[in-house]
Amino acid sequence: ASFAEMFVEKIGAFAKQEAFQPTLNIDAEIPLNTINALLLNELELLRPFGVGNSEPLFAAKEVSFKNIRVVGKDHLKMEVGDTHKTFPAIGFRMKGRLPLQGPAGAIAFTPQWNEYQGQKTIQLKIKDLKVS
């Protein structure tokens, strides 16, 4: 056996399987109706993001997914909403993570400005999603 195989076997004997699962650190769970220009402008003050200062990550539960479509090679573009507010959203490299109809679920996301053809709007950049 190679060193890598032996290493994985030995570590696997001592570590729990959960230790090998990727995790996201959610900063706060927020309702979608709290996302506005003021919040995005305040988040801009936290820049620059990088090692030691990661971009804030939020969660929203009981959201619906609408108008789901694949854009580019493997990205999902959709609308994500709750009972009060709906936003356009993009999930990079998430093709295949969601059926192309409107189930409900939860998302981990970062709100961001999207500038397109001179218009500036708020969109949600989805980092992870779970269909309920």
Backbone bond lengths (Angstrom), bond angles and torsions (degrees), N, CA, C in turn:
res aa  C-N    CA-C-N  psi(-1)  N-CA   C-N-CA  omega(-1)  CA-C   N-CA-C  phi
1 A - - - 1.465 - - 1.518 109.54 -
2 S 1.329 115.72 147.91 1.459 120.02 179.61 1.532 109.95 -75.62
3 F 1.317 114.60 164.89 1.464 119.87 178.05 1.528 110.20 -57.62
4 A 1.352 117.44 -44.69 1.461 121.34 -177.96 1.522 111.34 -60.30
5 E 1.322 117.78 -43.05 1.464 121.13 179.62 1.519 111.08 -65.40
6 M 1.331 116.68 -42.41 1.474 120.45 178.87 1.524 110.27 -65.44
7 F 1.327 116.75 -40.22 1.460 121.47 179.53 1.529 110.12 -60.69
8 V 1.329 116.82 -49.37 1.467 121.23 179.88 1.519 110.53 -60.93
9 E 1.306 117.83 -41.40 1.465 121.94 -179.95 1.531 110.75 -62.92
10 K 1.330 117.32 -45.76 1.474 120.96 -178.60 1.530 111.29 -67.72
11 I 1.317 117.11 -44.55 1.467 120.27 179.42 1.523 109.91 -64.82
12 G 1.324 116.77 -40.85 1.461 121.33 179.70 1.508 113.29 -60.34
13 A 1.323 116.87 -28.27 1.461 120.96 179.61 1.531 111.39 -70.94
14 F 1.320 117.60 -25.19 1.465 121.28 -175.65 1.532 113.88 -106.64
15 A 1.303 117.54 -26.95 1.462 120.87 -173.83 1.525 110.74 -98.53
16 K 1.303 115.07 148.56 1.462 120.25 174.65 1.523 108.82 -76.56
17 Q 1.319 116.91 150.18 1.464 121.89 -178.01 1.526 111.71 -60.46
18 E 1.338 117.61 -32.21 1.464 120.98 -179.22 1.523 111.88 -60.96
19 A 1.330 117.13 -26.54 1.460 120.48 -178.90 1.521 111.49 -64.52
20 F 1.320 117.61 -20.40 1.450 121.31 -177.67 1.527 112.79 -97.29
21 Q 1.328 117.47 0.10 1.458 121.65 179.63 1.523 109.41 -87.54
22 P 1.346 118.29 132.94 1.462 119.51 176.72 1.526 110.39 -65.65
23 T 1.309 116.42 144.67 1.460 121.23 -179.83 1.527 110.11 -128.57
24 L 1.318 115.38 156.55 1.457 122.25 174.15 1.518 107.78 -116.63
25 N 1.313 116.51 139.82 1.458 121.12 176.54 1.527 108.32 -98.90
26 I 1.323 115.29 105.38 1.460 121.76 -179.56 1.527 108.78 -82.12
27 D 1.330 115.97 128.94 1.466 120.06 179.33 1.521 111.95 -79.25
28 A 1.335 117.22 -37.16 1.471 119.95 -179.70 1.517 109.33 -164.59
29 E 1.321 114.84 148.97 1.462 120.60 169.79 1.516 106.56 -94.07
30 I 1.338 116.53 125.87 1.458 119.72 -176.65 1.532 110.37 -133.40
31 P 1.332 117.04 144.91 1.464 119.05 173.09 1.531 109.11 -73.15
32 L 1.321 116.04 149.21 1.460 120.10 -176.00 1.525 112.73 -62.42
33 N 1.333 117.41 -27.96 1.471 118.35 -177.84 1.531 113.15 -73.30
34 T 1.333 118.09 -2.50 1.467 120.27 174.90 1.528 111.73 -91.92
35 I 1.327 116.61 -2.94 1.463 120.44 -179.34 1.518 108.05 -90.03
36 N 1.335 115.57 118.92 1.453 121.17 -179.34 1.525 109.44 -151.85
37 A 1.316 116.71 -179.52 1.460 121.90 -177.71 1.530 111.34 -60.13
38 L 1.316 117.91 -38.36 1.461 121.09 179.32 1.529 110.96 -60.35
39 L 1.327 116.99 -45.44 1.462 120.59 178.66 1.528 110.58 -61.47
40 L 1.328 117.59 -46.53 1.462 119.72 -179.34 1.526 111.78 -63.77
41 N 1.311 117.12 -38.50 1.465 119.72 177.60 1.533 111.14 -65.38
42 E 1.338 117.56 -37.04 1.464 120.48 176.90 1.529 111.02 -68.42
43 L 1.331 117.09 -38.39 1.462 120.04 177.42 1.528 110.99 -64.47
44 E 1.336 117.05 -33.48 1.469 121.28 177.85 1.527 110.95 -60.61
45 L 1.333 117.13 -30.56 1.467 120.98 -179.45 1.530 112.07 -67.89
46 L 1.333 117.02 -18.18 1.466 121.06 -179.36 1.525 112.32 -82.72
47 R 1.335 118.12 -9.56 1.461 121.81 -178.89 1.512 110.81 -65.46
48 P 1.304 120.27 158.12 1.465 127.46 4.43 1.528 111.31 -84.27
49 F 1.342 115.56 145.30 1.450 121.29 177.86 1.521 109.27 -91.79
50 G 1.300 115.32 148.89 1.460 121.40 179.52 1.517 109.25 167.73
51 V 1.305 116.31 -157.18 1.465 120.84 179.65 1.522 108.82 -60.77
52 G 1.324 116.39 128.61 1.458 121.18 -179.99 1.524 113.34 86.48
53 N 1.313 118.19 -12.75 1.468 122.01 177.83 1.530 107.87 -146.99
54 S 1.328 114.88 74.35 1.462 119.04 -176.24 1.525 110.95 -74.74
55 E 1.330 114.39 152.65 1.457 121.55 178.41 1.525 109.33 -62.05
56 P 1.343 119.08 133.40 1.466 120.59 -179.55 1.530 111.28 -57.49
57 L 1.325 115.34 139.11 1.454 121.70 -178.64 1.518 108.77 -122.32
58 F 1.324 115.98 127.06 1.451 121.97 -177.23 1.520 110.63 -114.28
59 A 1.320 115.61 164.86 1.460 121.52 176.68 1.520 108.46 -130.15
60 A 1.320 114.73 147.82 1.461 121.68 172.89 1.521 107.31 -138.12
61 K 1.332 115.51 133.52 1.459 121.25 -179.90 1.526 109.21 -107.59
62 E 1.330 114.60 164.27 1.458 121.92 177.30 1.524 111.62 54.21
63 V 1.335 114.72 49.04 1.458 120.44 175.28 1.524 109.05 -105.44
64 S 1.319 115.27 156.30 1.468 120.33 176.31 1.521 108.58 -107.57
65 F 1.320 115.83 153.61 1.453 123.23 178.99 1.529 107.34 -114.65
66 K 1.325 117.16 123.86 1.467 121.50 -177.03 1.527 109.88 -131.72
67 N 1.334 115.04 158.49 1.467 121.90 176.78 1.525 111.91 49.66
68 I 1.311 115.92 47.35 1.466 121.84 -176.95 1.528 108.89 -77.54
69 R 1.321 115.32 130.57 1.458 119.35 176.51 1.525 109.39 -149.23
70 V 1.308 114.82 157.64 1.463 121.01 177.00 1.517 107.78 -91.04
71 V 1.326 116.07 131.91 1.462 121.73 175.62 1.523 107.88 -123.41
72 G 1.322 114.74 150.77 1.458 118.32 -176.81 1.518 108.89 62.04
73 K 1.292 115.50 -147.20 1.461 120.47 -176.93 1.526 112.62 -81.50
74 D 1.334 117.59 -44.27 1.464 119.28 -173.49 1.533 113.61 -153.14
75 H 1.339 115.86 33.29 1.459 119.81 -179.94 1.527 109.85 -105.87
76 L 1.322 116.39 150.63 1.460 121.56 176.93 1.519 109.77 -106.13
77 K 1.308 116.00 129.27 1.461 122.51 172.91 1.522 105.99 -113.84
78 M 1.317 116.94 136.94 1.462 120.24 -176.03 1.516 110.03 -161.52
79 E 1.310 114.98 179.49 1.459 122.07 169.23 1.519 107.00 -114.14
80 V 1.323 115.57 134.54 1.460 121.79 179.90 1.522 106.83 -118.38
81 G 1.328 116.26 128.31 1.451 118.37 -177.08 1.512 113.06 -144.69
82 D 1.326 113.84 161.29 1.463 120.73 170.19 1.528 106.35 -123.73
83 T 1.295 118.24 -161.31 1.466 119.73 -175.75 1.528 112.73 -71.66
84 H 1.354 117.96 -13.60 1.457 120.13 -175.42 1.524 114.92 -112.59
85 K 1.335 117.53 -29.97 1.466 119.86 -169.62 1.519 110.21 -150.25
86 T 1.335 116.02 149.40 1.457 122.48 176.26 1.525 108.97 -131.52
87 F 1.337 115.84 139.00 1.455 121.30 178.35 1.515 110.50 -129.24
88 P 1.337 116.52 149.66 1.460 118.26 167.45 1.526 108.07 -68.76
89 A 1.328 116.27 148.43 1.466 120.21 -177.82 1.523 109.64 -142.95
90 I 1.326 114.49 153.92 1.462 121.37 177.14 1.526 108.27 -132.20
91 G 1.310 115.63 136.32 1.463 121.81 175.85 1.517 108.22 -123.31
92 F 1.324 117.00 103.68 1.454 121.19 -177.85 1.526 110.61 -70.92
93 R 1.322 115.56 135.45 1.472 123.49 179.43 1.535 111.78 55.27
94 M 1.319 117.51 39.01 1.463 121.61 -178.92 1.520 113.50 -114.77
95 K 1.334 117.76 9.45 1.466 119.81 176.52 1.528 107.88 -55.20
96 G 1.293 117.52 134.55 1.459 120.25 -179.33 1.518 114.11 90.20
97 R 1.332 118.21 -6.62 1.464 121.01 177.88 1.520 112.36 -85.21
98 L 1.336 116.66 -13.36 1.452 120.44 -173.02 1.514 108.72 -145.28
99 P 1.314 117.93 132.31 1.461 118.36 174.13 1.530 109.59 -63.87
100 L 1.313 117.29 149.31 1.459 120.56 -176.08 1.529 112.20 -82.15
101 Q 1.322 115.43 50.46 1.460 122.72 168.56 1.520 106.52 -140.56
102 G 1.319 118.24 -172.72 1.456 119.90 -168.38 1.506 117.49 -101.98
103 P 1.307 119.52 66.75 1.463 119.27 175.99 1.530 111.05 -74.15
104 A 1.296 116.20 172.32 1.461 121.31 175.80 1.521 108.44 -105.79
105 G 1.322 115.89 163.62 1.458 119.03 179.83 1.507 112.23 177.37
106 A 1.326 115.15 -151.50 1.460 122.62 -178.94 1.527 108.31 -133.68
107 I 1.328 115.49 154.06 1.460 120.04 179.29 1.519 111.02 -134.03
108 A 1.318 114.84 151.26 1.462 123.26 165.37 1.523 104.29 -110.19
109 F 1.323 117.95 130.16 1.462 120.47 -170.27 1.516 112.55 -155.20
110 T 1.323 113.45 166.10 1.450 122.56 170.85 1.523 107.03 -125.24
111 P 1.332 117.88 124.89 1.470 118.49 175.26 1.522 108.88 -75.26
112 Q 1.331 116.35 144.54 1.465 119.51 -178.54 1.518 109.89 -151.09
113 W 1.326 114.06 161.66 1.455 119.46 173.20 1.514 108.81 -80.13
114 N 1.323 116.25 141.23 1.454 122.18 173.70 1.524 106.90 -123.41
115 E 1.327 116.13 118.62 1.458 120.10 178.47 1.517 108.63 -106.44
116 Y 1.330 115.49 123.43 1.455 120.92 -178.38 1.516 108.97 -145.20
117 Q 1.299 116.90 124.08 1.468 123.77 179.72 1.527 111.55 50.51
118 G 1.319 115.56 44.94 1.454 120.97 176.19 1.510 115.82 79.40
119 Q 1.335 117.71 -2.51 1.464 120.37 177.99 1.522 109.95 -104.50
120 K 1.318 115.76 137.26 1.460 122.29 -179.73 1.529 108.43 -111.27
121 T 1.336 115.96 117.14 1.463 120.49 -179.50 1.527 109.37 -130.48
122 I 1.310 115.20 164.65 1.460 120.69 177.29 1.520 108.68 -90.31
123 Q 1.328 115.75 133.45 1.460 120.65 171.95 1.521 108.04 -132.86
124 L 1.321 115.01 160.39 1.455 121.06 177.77 1.519 108.57 -102.86
125 K 1.323 116.06 126.76 1.467 120.65 174.23 1.523 106.53 -94.24
126 I 1.326 115.81 109.13 1.465 120.59 -174.61 1.518 110.05 -81.79
127 K 1.333 115.40 126.90 1.460 121.67 177.24 1.528 111.15 -95.01
128 D 1.349 115.84 -31.26 1.458 120.17 177.80 1.525 107.56 -159.21
129 L 1.317 116.24 156.36 1.454 120.32 175.94 1.510 110.01 -147.40
130 K 1.312 113.98 156.58 1.455 120.77 179.38 1.513 107.55 -139.22
131 V 1.319 115.47 127.14 1.455 120.65 177.44 1.519 108.05 -88.07
132 S 1.348 116.07 134.11 1.468 118.66 -178.90 1.504 111.74 -90.94
